Structures are given as C-alpha cells and as structure tokens.
Amino acid sequence: DTEVTQTPKHLVMGMTNKKSLKCEQHMGHRAMYWYKQKAKKPPELMFVYSYEKLSINESVPSRFSPECPNSSLLNLHLHALQPEDSALYLCASSLRDLSGETQYFGPGTRLLVL
Amino acid sequence: AQRVTQPEKLLSVFKGAPVELKCNYSYSGSPELFWYVQYSRQRLQLLLRHISRESIKGFTADLNKGETSFHLKKPFAQEEDSAMYYCALSGEAAGNKLTFGGGTRVLVKP
C-alpha cells in the first residue's frame, strides 16, 4: 500500500454537529500532517504528529482536535465549526531518508459547514 | 522565516511551447525544495524534489543557491500538463515544516 487514504471524501455538517475525518497510511511513515486548503490557495499547515506525538499546532482553534491512535492512523475531530471552516482538508505523511524528508498527500476531504 | 514566492499566478502557453514556472525562496540554512502538482479534482502529487535531480513527465528543476531559485521547466508543454503547480520548501531549521508558494496555474492551449 503506497498511498495515503482519507475518509470521507465529502462531508456536510451543521455548526452544532460533531464529526471526524480519518486518514490512514501503511508506508511506515513516521510523521503525519493535517492541512487546510481553500479554493485556489496553497495548503496551510494545521498539525504535525511525529512518532504519534503532537509536535506542531499552528495555533488552530480548539474546535479542531487531532488524534493519532497509532502510527498508521490520524483523525481530526470537528465540533462547533463555522461556515468559514469549509475547505478541503488534506492529510499527508512523510519519511526521512538519505535524500531528505518528503511529504505525500491524501486526496482530501471536502468539508462544507452550513 | 522561510518564504516561497511564485510570481506568476497564471501561465498560458500553446501545446508544444516551452514553459517555465518561477520559484524563489528565502531560507537560513540548507533548504529542501519540491514541486507539487495538483490536477483538477486530484490529490496533490509530488512532481520533483531537488535532491533527486530527476526528470518527471519531462519537467526539470535546478536549485540555484546564488539566486535562491528553483524554477520548473519543460521544453514542450502538453495539454495534460494543465494544472496547479506549487513550489515548496522544507528544512531542519524550520522544524521540517513544508512551506508552499502561492501556486501557478498552467493552462496549455491546443
């Protein structure tokens, strides 16, 4: 398995709902990431997990809560989101080798908050 | 602070013409440079990384440390090259965070 997978592909939720985004990779990558991407803009880093521990939180509002249950899984729990949180949420994973560290991205979850 | 600049938001070229996407960066230390491509409704894909010095889909990019640039080039553009291209930078000095440029949309006309 050489890809990062994400579920669901699409999600519509109300501002009072609680939902979760899931990300999975079986490439043995040590680091996993959540990004937010608005239309026609580059991805913006949200969180980084390294060896299953949260290493970077880019001042993300607490209505976004990441979780890394094991080295292959990464979740993003959503609660009380705002319409401006509507975006494509990307997961990525990376492995450092002799050539450096390269991130590989999942297909994303397209989120619409009503 | 690390920064990546892609000065062109849109590049429109005819099929068979050369295409060059500009990328300039600022970074204190030894950067790792990447080009990612995002085709319509597809995932962000790694196209090139400077450390590999490889050619993918006819694209090449050379790291010029003197000019702090990592421009992407292809001698003969194809219609299937139409996509959004992002230059990105990473490095140990910034905790291996990947910083993206604003992106360049390439449109290859028949």
Interface residues (C-beta under 8 A of the other chain):
Chain A: A31 Y33 K40 K41 P42 P43 L45 V48 S55 I56 L90 S94 R96 S99 G100 E101 T102 Q103 Y104 F105 G106 P107 G108
Chain B: E32 F34 Y36 Q42 R43 L44 Q45 L46 R49 I51 S52 M84 Y86 S90 G95 N96 K97 L98 F100 G101 G102 G103 R105
